[in-house]
Amino acid sequence: MQTYLNYIDNRWVKSQSSETIESVNPATGEIVCAAQASAVDDARAAVDSAKQSFEKGEWSEDANRRSKALYRLGQLLSESVAPMTDLLLRESGKTLEDANAEITRSSFPLEYYSGVTRNVFGRSILLGPKNMSLLLREPLGVVSIIVPWNAPIALLVRSLAPALAAGNTVVIKPASATPGITAEFLKLVEKVPEFPPGTVNMVTGSGQTVGRELVQNRSVGMISFTGDTSTGKEIMRLAADGLKRLSLELGGKSPNIIYPDADFAKAVRGVISGSCFSYAGQICYAGTRVLIHREIHDKFLGVVHQQVKNMRVGYGLEKDVTVGPVINRKQLDRVMNYIEIGRKEAKLVTGGRRMIEGSLAKGNFIEPTVFDEVTPSSRLAQEEIFGPVLSVLSFEDMNDAIKLANNTVYGLAAAIWTNDLSTALNTARKVKAGTVWVNTFGKLNASTEAGGMKQSGFGRLYGLEGLRDFTELKNVNIETS
C-alpha cells in the first residue's frame, strides 16, 4: 500500500504528527492508500512556503510563465487519463465512465486559463486635465483551496486554474476520503519547471486541524471551498476575524422542471442523468427534485420508474454497471435514514433498499430510489440528501413551478424542459439559481461562469468572473504637473 506525503516547497515531506489516514474503496471496503494526518505546523509550513514564493514575484509578475505552466499541466493531465482514472475510480467509487470523464475534462480549465492569464486587465479613467486613475487587478497572495471528495480533481482544478492564472500561490487540502488522486495530480505539478518552488503546496489531514488553520492563518488572503452548507457557514465564521476573501460553492437541491410540451424522451434522459444516479446522487447540483406538470405526471413517472428499476448497481469496473456506491458507511446510514423518512412522508415508487447481495455486501450500495407525492415542505423536498434519491412533485402551471422551484434555502442550479421559448426564458429569469439549463442538464464549461445563490454559496468559478474573484482591485490616482 502506498503512503502519500505532503507536498511543500516542491518537496515531498512527512507530517510532523507521524500519523496517517486511510483511503477506502467504497465499493469493496479495501484500503486504497494512506496519506498524512497532518498537524497544524504542517499547514503553517505550507502557508509559509506559499507566502515566500508569492513575495519573490517570480510567479505573480510573469504572466507568460503562468500561461506556460498552466498549459503544460493541462497537457500532462491529458496524457495521464488512464492511471488517474483507475485511482479515482477506486478511491471515490465512481463508475468507469464517470471517472474517465472527470479526468478528461479537468484539463480544459487549465488550458482555458493558460490563455486568459495574459488578460488580467484593469482600466484607466481620465478624471480631469491633470488627474487620472489607474485601476489595477492584482493577485491576493496565498489562496487556500479546500476540496471535496465527490469530484476531487475537477473541483480542485476549477479553483486552482484561475487562482494561479491571477498570480496567486496556493495551498491545497484534499478531502480525507480521496487524498491519493490529489497527490498524483501534484506529481504532475512537480514535473512542470515553470512552477517556482512553493507556488503549489498540498497538505492532507482533517478539516478540524488542517482545514481550520488554512482558513484562519493570517498569511492566507482567500479561501476557496466547495462542500456542504454547514461547513461553509463555519468557514465564514472562522474567516471573519481576518476579513478574508471567500469563494463558497455549497449545497444544492436543484429542481428539474418538466413542462407538458417538452421533448418527452429527451426530458426522461435529462431526469435520469440529472439525478446523478451513476455516482449515487453525490453531486451538489444533482436534479434531485423533479417537478412534473400534472398533465404528463403519470406517463412520465411510469417511464422514469421503469428505467431506474433497470439500472445496474455495482463496482464501477464491472461491465454494464450504471450506479456506484455512496462514499462511506456514515453516508450510507444517512441516506438510508432519509429513505425511512420518505416511506412515511411520501409514496415509494422504486428502490429504497441497501443492497447486500453477494459482493455488494462489501460496499456501500443503495438501490436508486424514487419517491412520488412528495410535499413541498417535507424533508425529502427541502434537505440535501446526497444520495441516489429522487423526489417527485407535481405542478399546475408556470407560476406554480417557479414557486416550488424557489421553495428551498438553496439556489445552485435548475433545469427547464420545454419547447416554448417564452416559457423557458420566463422560468429561467424567475428561478433563483446560479446556473439554469434549458433542455439539457449538467453542462459546465470553463469559459462560462457558475456558482450559487442563497445558501448554495457566493462567488463565481470558471470564465472571466472566476478569474476576477481571485484578484483585488487597486485604484492608483495620479496627478500630473
C-alpha positions in Angstrom: 0.0 0.0 0.0 1.3 3.4 -1.0 1.5 6.2 1.6 1.5 9.7 0.2 3.4 12.6 1.7 2.6 16.3 1.9 3.9 18.5 -0.9 5.5 21.7 0.4 8.0 23.9 -1.3 8.4 21.4 -4.2 9.4 18.6 -1.7 7.5 15.5 -0.5 7.6 15.6 3.3 6.2 13.6 6.2 3.8 15.2 8.6 5.1 16.2 12.0 2.3 14.2 13.5 3.7 10.8 12.2 0.1 9.7 11.8 -1.7 8.6 8.7 -5.2 8.4 7.3 -6.5 5.6 5.0 -8.4 5.9 1.8 -11.0 3.1 1.5 -12.6 1.9 -1.7 -16.4 2.4 -1.1 -17.3 -0.5 -3.4 -15.1 -3.2 -1.9 -14.0 -2.0 1.5 -10.4 -2.4 0.6 -7.7 0.1 1.6 -6.5 2.0 -1.5 -3.7 4.1 0.0 -2.7 6.2 3.0 -1.8 9.8 3.5 -0.5 12.1 6.2 -2.8 13.0 9.1 -1.1 16.4 9.3 -0.7 18.7 12.2 -1.2 22.4 12.5 2.5 23.0 12.0 2.4 21.2 8.7 -0.3 23.5 7.4 1.6 26.6 8.7 4.7 25.4 6.8 2.8 25.1 3.6 1.3 28.6 4.0 4.8 30.0 4.8 6.1 28.3 1.6 3.3 29.8 -0.5 3.8 33.2 1.0 7.6 33.3 0.4 7.0 32.1 -3.2 4.5 34.9 -3.8 6.7 37.6 -2.3 9.6 36.7 -4.6 7.5 37.8 -7.5 8.7 35.2 -10.0 5.2 33.9 -10.4 2.9 36.8 -9.7 4.7 39.2 -12.0 5.3 36.9 -15.0 2.1 36.2 -17.0 4.0 34.4 -19.7 5.4 31.9 -17.2 2.0 31.4 -15.7 0.5 30.7 -19.1 3.1 28.1 -20.0 2.9 26.4 -16.6 -0.9 26.0 -16.8 -0.8 24.8 -20.4 1.9 22.2 -19.6 0.0 21.0 -16.6 -3.1 20.6 -18.7 -1.2 18.6 -21.3 0.3 16.3 -18.6 -3.1 15.7 -17.2 -4.4 14.8 -20.7 -1.6 12.3 -21.0 -2.4 10.7 -17.6 -6.0 9.9 -18.1 -5.8 6.1 -17.8 -3.8 5.8 -14.5 -5.6 8.8 -12.9 -9.0 7.3 -13.9 -8.1 4.0 -12.2 -7.1 5.6 -8.9 -10.1 8.0 -8.9 -12.5 5.1 -9.5 -11.0 3.1 -6.6 -10.9 6.0 -4.2 -14.3 7.5 -4.9 -16.4 4.6 -6.1 -17.3 6.3 -9.4 -18.2 4.3 -12.5 -15.5 3.9 -15.1 -17.4 6.3 -17.4 -17.7 9.0 -14.7 -14.1 8.7 -13.5 -12.8 8.9 -17.1 -14.9 11.9 -17.9 -13.8 13.8 -14.8 -10.1 13.3 -15.5 -10.5 14.0 -19.2 -12.5 17.2 -18.7 -10.3 18.5 -15.9 -7.6 19.5 -18.4 -10.0 22.0 -20.0 -9.9 24.7 -17.3 -6.1 24.5 -17.2 -5.9 25.1 -20.9 -8.6 27.8 -20.8 -6.9 29.8 -18.1 -3.5 29.4 -19.7 -4.9 31.7 -22.4 -6.8 34.0 -20.1 -3.7 34.6 -17.9 -2.5 37.3 -20.2 -5.8 39.1 -19.9 -5.9 40.2 -16.3 -6.9 43.7 -17.4 -7.5 46.8 -15.3 -8.6 50.1 -16.9 -7.7 53.8 -16.8 -10.0 56.8 -16.3 -9.2 60.5 -17.1 -10.6 62.4 -14.1 -9.5 65.9 -15.1 -6.9 67.8 -17.2 -4.2 66.8 -14.8 -5.6 63.8 -13.0 -6.1 60.2 -14.0 -6.8 56.9 -12.2 -5.4 53.5 -13.0 -7.5 50.6 -11.8 -5.2 47.6 -11.4 -6.2 44.0 -10.8 -3.6 42.3 -8.6 -3.4 38.8 -7.1 -4.5 38.4 -3.5 -1.5 36.4 -2.3 -1.9 32.9 -0.7 -5.1 31.1 -1.5 -6.3 28.1 0.4 -8.2 25.6 -1.7 -10.3 23.1 0.3 -11.5 20.3 -2.0 -14.4 17.8 -1.5 -14.3 14.1 -2.3 -17.1 13.8 -4.8 -15.1 15.3 -7.7 -11.6 15.7 -6.3 -9.8 16.7 -9.5 -12.5 18.6 -11.3 -13.4 20.7 -8.3 -9.7 21.3 -7.4 -8.8 22.4 -10.9 -11.8 24.7 -11.1 -10.4 26.8 -8.3 -6.7 26.1 -8.9 -6.5 27.3 -12.5 -8.0 30.8 -12.0 -6.1 31.3 -8.7 -2.8 30.5 -10.4 -3.7 32.4 -13.6 -4.3 35.6 -11.5 -0.8 35.2 -10.0 -1.6 33.8 -6.5 0.2 30.9 -4.8 -1.9 28.1 -3.3 -2.2 25.5 -0.5 -4.5 22.6 -1.2 -6.3 20.5 1.4 -7.7 17.4 -0.2 -10.7 15.5 1.2 -9.6 12.8 3.6 -11.5 10.2 1.5 -9.6 11.0 -1.7 -6.1 12.1 -0.9 -4.3 9.7 -3.3 -5.7 11.1 -6.5 -4.9 14.7 -5.4 -1.3 13.6 -4.6 -1.0 12.0 -8.0 -2.1 15.3 -9.5 0.6 17.1 -7.5 3.1 14.8 -9.1 2.2 16.3 -12.4 2.6 19.8 -11.0 6.1 18.7 -9.9 7.0 17.9 -13.5 6.3 21.5 -14.7 9.5 23.5 -14.4 7.7 26.8 -14.8 6.2 26.5 -11.3 8.6 28.1 -8.8 9.1 26.3 -5.5 6.3 26.9 -3.2 3.8 28.0 -5.8 1.6 25.0 -5.3 1.5 23.1 -2.0 -0.6 20.3 -0.6 -1.3 19.2 3.0 -3.6 16.2 3.8 -5.4 15.9 7.1 -8.7 16.6 8.9 -10.8 19.7 8.5 -10.6 20.4 12.2 -6.8 20.6 12.1 -5.5 21.4 8.7 -8.7 23.0 7.3 -9.1 25.3 10.3 -5.5 26.5 10.1 -5.8 27.1 6.3 -8.8 29.3 7.0 -7.5 31.2 10.0 -3.8 31.7 9.1 -3.0 35.4 8.9 -1.0 34.9 5.7 -3.9 33.4 3.8 -5.7 36.0 1.7 -8.5 33.9 0.3 -10.3 30.6 0.9 -12.0 28.7 -2.0 -14.2 26.0 -0.6 -16.6 23.5 -2.2 -18.7 21.4 0.2 -21.8 21.3 2.3 -23.6 24.4 3.5 -23.0 23.9 7.2 -19.2 23.6 6.8 -19.3 26.7 4.5 -21.0 28.7 7.3 -18.4 27.5 9.8 -15.6 28.7 7.4 -17.3 32.1 7.1 -17.3 32.4 10.9 -13.6 31.4 11.2 -12.6 33.7 8.3 -14.5 36.7 9.8 -11.7 37.8 12.2 -9.3 38.2 9.3 -11.9 39.6 6.9 -10.7 37.1 4.3 -12.0 36.8 0.8 -14.2 33.8 0.3 -15.5 31.7 -2.6 -18.0 29.2 -1.5 -19.9 26.7 -3.6 -22.1 24.8 -1.2 -25.2 22.5 -1.1 -28.0 22.2 -3.6 -31.4 20.8 -4.1 -31.8 21.5 -7.8 -35.2 21.5 -9.4 -35.7 19.7 -12.8 -38.8 21.2 -14.2 -40.7 19.3 -16.9 -43.4 21.1 -18.9 -46.0 19.2 -20.9 -44.7 20.4 -24.3 -41.1 19.1 -23.6 -39.4 16.6 -25.8 -40.6 13.6 -23.8 -37.8 11.1 -24.4 -35.1 13.8 -24.0 -36.6 15.0 -20.8 -36.7 11.5 -19.4 -33.0 11.1 -20.2 -32.4 14.5 -18.6 -34.1 13.4 -15.4 -32.1 10.2 -15.2 -28.7 11.9 -15.9 -29.6 14.9 -13.8 -30.3 12.7 -10.8 -26.5 11.7 -10.9 -27.5 8.2 -10.0 -24.3 7.0 -11.7 -22.4 8.5 -8.7 -25.2 7.6 -6.3 -26.6 11.2 -6.4 -23.4 12.6 -4.8 -23.1 15.7 -6.9 -24.0 19.2 -5.5 -26.0 20.3 -8.5 -27.9 17.0 -8.9 -31.5 17.5 -10.0 -33.0 15.6 -7.1 -36.3 17.5 -7.1 -38.2 16.6 -10.2 -41.2 18.9 -10.8 -43.6 17.4 -13.4 -46.7 19.1 -14.9 -49.8 17.2 -13.8 -50.8 16.7 -17.4 -47.9 14.3 -18.0 -47.1 13.2 -14.5 -48.4 9.6 -14.6 -46.9 8.8 -18.0 -43.6 10.5 -17.3 -43.2 8.9 -13.9 -44.0 5.5 -15.3 -41.2 5.7 -17.8 -38.7 7.0 -15.2 -39.8 4.2 -12.9 -39.0 1.5 -15.4 -35.7 3.0 -16.4 -34.5 3.5 -12.8 -35.6 0.0 -11.9 -33.5 -1.5 -14.7 -30.3 0.3 -13.6 -27.5 -2.0 -12.5 -25.8 -1.2 -9.2 -22.2 -2.3 -8.5 -18.5 -1.8 -8.7 -17.6 0.7 -11.4 -15.1 -1.6 -13.0 -17.7 -4.3 -13.7 -19.4 -4.5 -17.1 -22.7 -2.6 -17.5 -22.7 -1.0 -14.0 -24.5 2.3 -14.1 -24.9 3.1 -10.3 -22.0 3.2 -7.9 -21.8 3.2 -4.1 -22.0 6.1 -1.6 -18.7 7.2 -0.3 -18.7 5.6 3.2 -20.7 3.9 5.9 -21.6 7.1 7.6 -23.1 8.5 4.3 -24.9 5.2 3.7 -26.6 5.4 7.1 -27.5 9.0 6.5 -29.2 8.2 3.1 -31.0 5.2 4.5 -32.4 7.4 7.3 -33.8 9.8 4.7 -35.3 6.8 2.8 -37.1 5.7 6.0 -38.4 9.3 6.4 -39.6 9.2 2.8 -41.5 6.0 3.4 -43.6 8.0 6.0 -43.8 11.3 4.1 -44.3 10.2 0.5 -45.0 7.3 -1.8 -42.1 5.0 -2.6 -42.1 4.2 -6.4 -39.0 2.1 -6.7 -35.8 1.3 -4.8 -35.3 2.1 -1.1 -33.1 -0.9 -0.1 -29.5 -1.2 0.9 -28.0 -3.8 -1.5 -26.1 -6.6 0.3 -26.3 -9.5 -2.2 -23.0 -11.3 -2.9 -20.0 -8.9 -3.3 -22.3 -5.9 -2.8 -22.2 -6.6 0.9 -18.6 -5.4 1.0 -19.6 -1.9 -0.3 -21.9 0.9 0.5 -24.6 0.3 -2.2 -28.2 1.6 -2.2 -30.8 1.0 -4.8 -31.6 4.1 -6.9 -34.8 5.3 -5.2 -37.8 7.4 -6.4 -40.5 8.9 -4.2 -43.7 10.4 -5.6 -46.3 12.6 -3.9 -43.6 14.5 -2.1 -44.9 17.6 -0.3 -43.1 20.8 -0.7 -42.4 21.3 3.0 -41.2 17.7 3.6 -37.6 16.9 4.4 -37.3 15.0 1.2 -38.0 18.2 -0.7 -36.1 20.6 1.5 -32.8 18.9 2.6 -29.8 17.8 0.6 -29.6 14.0 0.8 -26.5 13.5 -1.3 -27.6 10.0 -2.2 -29.4 8.2 -5.0 -32.9 9.5 -4.1 -35.3 11.4 -6.4 -38.2 13.4 -5.0 -41.1 13.9 -7.5 -43.5 16.8 -7.1 -46.4 17.9 -9.4 -47.3 21.5 -10.5 -50.3 23.1 -12.3 -48.7 26.0 -14.3 -45.6 28.1 -14.7 -46.2 30.2 -11.5 -46.7 27.0 -9.5 -43.5 25.5 -10.9 -41.5 28.6 -10.1 -42.9 28.8 -6.6 -41.9 25.1 -6.0 -38.5 25.6 -7.6 -37.7 28.5 -5.3 -39.1 26.9 -2.1 -35.8 25.8 -0.6 -32.8 27.6 1.0 -30.7 26.5 -1.9 -30.0 28.1 -5.3 -27.2 26.3 -7.0 -28.7 25.1 -10.3 -32.0 24.3 -12.1 -33.2 22.8 -15.4 -36.2 23.5 -17.5 -37.6 21.2 -20.2 -39.9 22.9 -22.7 -40.1 23.7 -26.5 -41.7 27.1 -25.8 -39.0 29.8 -25.8 -41.2 32.2 -23.7 -41.8 29.6 -21.1 -38.1 28.8 -20.9 -36.9 32.4 -20.6 -39.6 33.5 -18.2 -39.0 30.5 -15.9 -35.2 30.9 -16.1 -35.4 34.5 -15.1 -37.6 33.9 -12.1 -35.9 30.7 -10.7 -33.3 31.6 -8.1 -30.3 29.6 -9.2 -26.8 30.5 -10.3 -27.0 28.1 -13.3 -30.1 27.3 -15.3 -30.1 24.7 -18.1 -32.8 24.6 -20.7 -33.4 21.2 -22.4 -30.1 19.9 -21.1 -28.6 19.2 -17.7 -25.2 19.4 -16.0 -23.3 21.1 -18.8 -20.5 23.2 -17.4 -17.8 24.9 -19.4 -14.5 26.5 -18.3 -15.4 29.7 -20.3 -18.8 30.2 -18.6 -19.3 31.2 -15.0 -21.0 29.0 -12.4 -21.9 29.4 -8.7 -24.7 29.5 -6.2 -27.3 31.8 -4.9 -28.9 31.9 -1.4 -27.4 29.2 0.8 -25.7 27.5 -2.1 -22.9 30.0 -1.7 -21.4 33.0 -3.4 -18.6 33.9 -5.8 -18.2 32.6 -9.3 -15.9 29.9 -10.8 -15.0 29.5 -14.4 -15.0 32.2 -17.0 -13.6 35.8 -16.6 -15.5 36.4 -13.4 -13.9 33.3 -12.0 -10.5 34.8 -12.7 -11.5 38.2 -11.2 -12.7 36.6 -8.0 -9.1 35.7 -7.3 -7.9 39.3 -7.7 -8.0 42.6 -5.8 -8.8 45.9 -7.5 -6.5 48.7 -6.7 -7.0 52.4 -7.6 -3.8 54.3 -8.4 -4.7 58.1 -8.6 -2.1 60.2 -10.4 -1.9 63.9 -10.6 0.4 65.3 -13.3 2.1 68.7 -13.3 
